[in-house]
Amino acid sequence: YLGSPQKVRERNENSVWRQRTAYLLTGMMSGAVGIIFLVVFLMYRTDRSYGWFALMSLIWVVYLYTVLATDARPFNDNLTMTRASVALFLLYVGCFCQFTWIFGGQHLPRLTKVLWLGMLCAVVSIMLVPRAYLYQFTQVLFLSGIVVFLLNCLQFQWCAWKTREPRHLLLAACWLIFIFVGLHDIGILLGTWEGAETWSSVSGPIATVFMALLLGTQLGSQMRRIARFNDELTIKINNARHDLSQALE
């Protein structure tokens, strides 16, 4: 872009914000949220959605590092980092699907096996594909991962509509936004290389905060339910002891 220094500076600052700073904020927030819910999962392993959300968030942090890194470290060259970046993205998509299904109470054993078998084959193939075919293969796998991601978001709309549970409807609303953002960004990146015009950088921090609030609210509700159960159990035990003492007298 050619223009006055002020205009050039503004465009550059906008590009840096949307292509680096916003992703850095998303990575920091995802890392913090991922660690918190990993600790929650290790303490309360009854709800596996916390574990999958934590794993999904931490994988996303490592993937963003490959996006933001200015050199190939800790890898030997840029091509190896490219392979690792695509593999991390595919693993993120797999964890995203698994979290969505478990959070929505969906039991899909066959689809789960197909998903992870496909992810395993894709990750192994991207690591072993010859250098001459890496560019084309990377594009195919990356777009395939995006398609799986969007199909999962679309499928959960039907799940939320059937259950009508508030938490499912809230997650479906968030995933619906992801659908529009994903379609918009695919159109931008396939048409031109205007990375600063994508919506994913702006929606990332917002989605992270939304998911943290949604899961935090669910965790608080579960802890209140446990507290009420303990109170009711204490009352019943005291009543039983009182009745027993009266019977003994």
C-alpha positions as CSV (number, residue, x, y, z in Angstrom):
1,Y,0.0,0.0,0.0
2,L,1.3,3.4,-1.0
3,G,0.1,6.6,0.8
4,S,0.9,9.1,3.4
5,P,3.0,8.0,6.4
6,Q,0.0,8.4,8.7
7,K,-2.2,6.2,6.5
8,V,0.5,3.6,6.1
9,R,1.2,3.5,9.9
10,E,-2.5,3.1,10.6
11,R,-2.9,0.2,8.2
12,N,0.3,-1.4,9.6
13,E,-0.9,-1.1,13.2
14,N,-4.3,-2.6,12.3
15,S,-2.6,-5.5,10.5
16,V,-0.3,-6.2,13.5
17,W,-3.2,-6.0,15.9
18,R,-5.4,-8.4,13.9
19,Q,-2.7,-10.8,12.7
20,R,-0.5,-11.0,15.9
21,T,-1.7,-9.1,19.0
22,A,-5.2,-10.6,18.9
23,Y,-3.9,-14.1,18.4
24,L,-1.4,-13.5,21.2
25,L,-4.2,-12.5,23.6
26,T,-6.3,-15.5,22.5
27,G,-3.3,-17.8,23.2
28,M,-2.7,-16.3,26.7
29,M,-6.4,-16.5,27.6
30,S,-6.8,-20.1,26.1
31,G,-3.7,-21.2,28.1
32,A,-5.0,-19.8,31.4
33,V,-8.5,-21.3,30.8
34,G,-7.0,-24.6,29.7
35,I,-4.9,-24.9,32.8
36,I,-7.8,-24.0,35.1
37,F,-10.1,-26.6,33.6
38,L,-7.4,-29.2,33.5
39,V,-7.1,-28.8,37.3
40,V,-10.9,-28.9,37.6
41,F,-11.0,-32.1,35.6
42,L,-8.2,-33.7,37.7
43,M,-10.2,-32.9,40.8
44,Y,-13.7,-33.8,39.4
45,R,-13.3,-36.5,36.8
46,T,-17.0,-37.3,36.5
47,D,-17.5,-34.7,33.7
48,R,-15.1,-35.5,30.8
49,S,-16.1,-32.3,28.9
50,Y,-13.8,-30.3,31.2
51,G,-10.8,-32.5,30.3
52,W,-11.5,-32.3,26.5
53,F,-12.0,-28.5,26.8
54,A,-8.7,-28.2,28.6
55,L,-6.9,-30.4,26.1
56,M,-8.5,-28.5,23.2
57,S,-7.4,-25.1,24.7
58,L,-3.8,-26.2,25.3
59,I,-3.4,-27.6,21.8
60,W,-4.8,-24.4,20.4
61,V,-2.1,-22.5,22.4
62,V,0.7,-24.6,20.9
63,Y,-0.9,-24.2,17.4
64,L,-0.9,-20.4,17.8
65,Y,2.8,-20.6,18.6
66,T,3.5,-22.1,15.2
67,V,1.4,-19.3,13.7
68,L,3.1,-16.5,15.5
69,A,6.7,-17.8,15.7
70,T,9.2,-15.8,13.7
71,D,11.7,-18.7,13.3
72,A,11.5,-22.5,13.1
73,R,12.5,-23.2,16.7
74,P,12.3,-25.8,18.2
75,F,12.2,-27.5,14.7
76,N,15.1,-27.7,12.3
77,D,13.4,-25.9,9.4
78,N,10.2,-24.2,8.4
79,L,8.8,-27.2,6.5
80,T,8.9,-29.3,9.7
81,M,7.1,-26.5,11.5
82,T,4.5,-26.5,8.8
83,R,3.9,-30.2,9.2
84,A,3.6,-29.8,13.0
85,S,1.3,-26.8,12.6
86,V,-1.2,-28.7,10.4
87,A,-1.0,-31.8,12.7
88,L,-1.8,-29.6,15.7
89,F,-4.7,-28.0,13.9
90,L,-6.1,-31.4,13.1
91,L,-5.7,-32.6,16.7
92,Y,-7.5,-29.4,17.8
93,V,-10.4,-30.1,15.5
94,G,-10.6,-33.7,16.9
95,C,-10.7,-32.4,20.5
96,F,-13.2,-29.8,19.5
97,C,-15.6,-32.4,18.1
98,Q,-15.1,-34.7,21.1
99,F,-15.8,-31.8,23.5
100,T,-18.9,-30.8,21.6
101,W,-20.3,-34.3,21.6
102,I,-19.6,-35.0,25.3
103,F,-20.9,-31.5,26.4
104,G,-24.1,-32.1,24.4
105,G,-24.6,-35.6,26.0
106,Q,-24.2,-37.3,22.6
107,H,-23.0,-40.9,22.5
108,L,-21.6,-41.5,19.0
109,P,-19.1,-44.4,19.3
110,R,-18.9,-45.2,15.6
111,L,-18.5,-41.6,14.5
112,T,-15.9,-41.1,17.3
113,K,-13.8,-44.1,15.9
114,V,-14.1,-42.8,12.4
115,L,-13.0,-39.3,13.5
116,W,-9.9,-40.3,15.4
117,L,-8.9,-42.9,12.8
118,G,-9.1,-40.2,10.2
119,M,-7.2,-37.8,12.3
120,L,-4.5,-40.4,13.0
121,C,-4.1,-41.1,9.3
122,A,-4.0,-37.4,8.5
123,V,-1.4,-36.6,11.1
124,V,0.9,-39.5,10.1
125,S,0.5,-38.7,6.4
126,I,1.4,-35.0,6.9
127,M,4.5,-36.0,8.7
128,L,5.6,-38.5,6.0
129,V,4.4,-36.8,2.8
130,P,7.3,-36.0,0.4
131,R,8.5,-32.4,0.3
132,A,7.4,-32.0,-3.4
133,Y,3.7,-32.6,-2.5
134,L,3.7,-30.9,0.9
135,Y,2.1,-27.6,-0.3
136,Q,-0.9,-29.3,-2.0
137,F,-1.3,-31.9,0.8
138,T,-1.2,-29.2,3.4
139,Q,-4.0,-27.3,1.7
140,V,-6.2,-30.3,1.4
141,L,-5.8,-31.4,5.0
142,F,-6.2,-27.9,6.4
143,L,-9.4,-27.3,4.4
144,S,-10.6,-30.8,5.4
145,G,-10.1,-29.9,9.0
146,I,-12.1,-26.7,8.6
147,V,-14.9,-28.6,6.9
148,V,-15.1,-31.1,9.8
149,F,-15.0,-28.2,12.3
150,L,-17.9,-26.5,10.5
151,L,-19.9,-29.7,10.1
152,N,-19.6,-30.4,13.8
153,C,-20.8,-26.9,14.6
154,L,-23.8,-27.4,12.3
155,Q,-24.6,-30.8,13.7
156,F,-24.7,-29.4,17.2
157,Q,-27.5,-27.0,16.2
158,W,-29.8,-30.0,15.7
159,C,-28.7,-31.5,19.0
160,A,-29.4,-28.3,20.9
161,W,-32.7,-27.9,19.2
162,K,-33.7,-31.4,20.4
163,T,-32.6,-31.1,24.0
164,R,-33.6,-27.4,24.4
165,E,-31.3,-27.2,27.5
166,P,-30.1,-23.6,28.1
167,R,-26.4,-24.6,28.2
168,H,-26.8,-26.5,24.9
169,L,-28.6,-23.6,23.3
170,L,-25.8,-21.2,24.5
171,L,-23.1,-23.4,23.1
172,A,-25.0,-23.8,19.8
173,A,-25.3,-20.0,19.5
174,C,-21.5,-19.7,20.0
175,W,-20.9,-22.5,17.4
176,L,-23.3,-20.7,15.0
177,I,-21.1,-17.6,15.1
178,F,-18.1,-19.9,14.4
179,I,-19.9,-21.1,11.3
180,F,-20.3,-17.6,9.9
181,V,-16.8,-16.6,10.9
182,G,-15.3,-19.7,9.3
183,L,-17.2,-19.3,6.0
184,H,-16.2,-15.6,5.8
185,D,-12.5,-16.3,6.5
186,I,-12.4,-19.2,4.0
187,G,-13.7,-16.9,1.4
188,I,-11.1,-14.2,2.3
189,L,-8.2,-16.6,2.3
190,L,-9.2,-18.4,-0.9
191,G,-9.8,-15.2,-2.8
192,T,-6.8,-13.1,-1.6
193,W,-4.1,-13.1,1.0
194,E,-5.7,-10.4,3.2
195,G,-5.1,-11.9,6.6
196,A,-5.9,-8.7,8.4
197,E,-9.5,-8.9,7.0
198,T,-10.4,-12.1,8.7
199,W,-12.8,-12.3,11.6
200,S,-11.2,-15.2,13.5
201,S,-8.7,-12.9,15.2
202,V,-11.4,-10.7,16.6
203,S,-13.8,-13.5,17.5
204,G,-11.1,-15.7,19.2
205,P,-10.8,-13.7,22.5
206,I,-14.6,-13.3,22.7
207,A,-15.2,-17.0,22.2
208,T,-12.6,-17.9,24.8
209,V,-14.3,-15.7,27.4
210,F,-17.7,-17.0,26.5
211,M,-16.7,-20.6,26.8
212,A,-14.9,-20.0,30.2
213,L,-18.1,-18.3,31.5
214,L,-20.3,-21.2,30.1
215,L,-18.2,-24.0,31.7
216,G,-17.7,-22.0,34.8
217,T,-21.4,-21.5,35.3
218,Q,-22.0,-25.2,34.7
219,L,-19.2,-26.0,37.3
220,G,-20.8,-23.7,39.8
221,S,-24.2,-25.3,39.3
222,Q,-22.7,-28.8,39.8
223,M,-21.0,-27.7,43.0
224,R,-24.2,-26.1,44.3
225,R,-26.0,-29.4,43.5
226,I,-23.4,-31.4,45.4
227,A,-23.7,-29.0,48.4
228,R,-27.5,-29.3,48.4
229,F,-27.1,-33.1,48.3
230,N,-24.7,-33.1,51.2
231,D,-27.1,-30.9,53.2
232,E,-30.0,-33.2,52.5
233,L,-27.9,-36.2,53.3
234,T,-26.9,-34.6,56.7
235,I,-30.5,-33.8,57.5
236,K,-31.6,-37.4,56.7
237,I,-28.8,-38.9,58.8
238,N,-29.7,-36.7,61.7
239,N,-33.4,-37.6,61.4
240,A,-32.5,-41.3,61.2
241,R,-30.3,-41.0,64.3
242,H,-33.1,-39.2,66.1
243,D,-35.7,-41.9,65.1
244,L,-33.2,-44.7,66.2
245,S,-32.6,-43.1,69.5
246,Q,-36.3,-42.8,70.2
247,A,-36.8,-46.4,69.2
248,L,-34.0,-47.5,71.6
249,E,-35.6,-45.5,74.4
